Amino acid sequence: MWDLAIWGRIAVQRLNAGASLVLLSQQVADLEREEDRLAVDPDRVPGTGHEGL
């Protein structure tokens, strides 16, 4: 991921036949930054009891 100086983030998502660039809004980017800071497991499944928190 790359943080944008103005607000959001750009993420690269691998696909079977290539890749996709995803532009994240400021709200989503801020949430992801906070999860990174708290070392939240990115593979967790919220609401299933397996959040990993």
Long-range contacts (C-beta under 8 A, 24 or more apart in sequence): 1-32, 3-29, 3-33, 4-29, 9-33
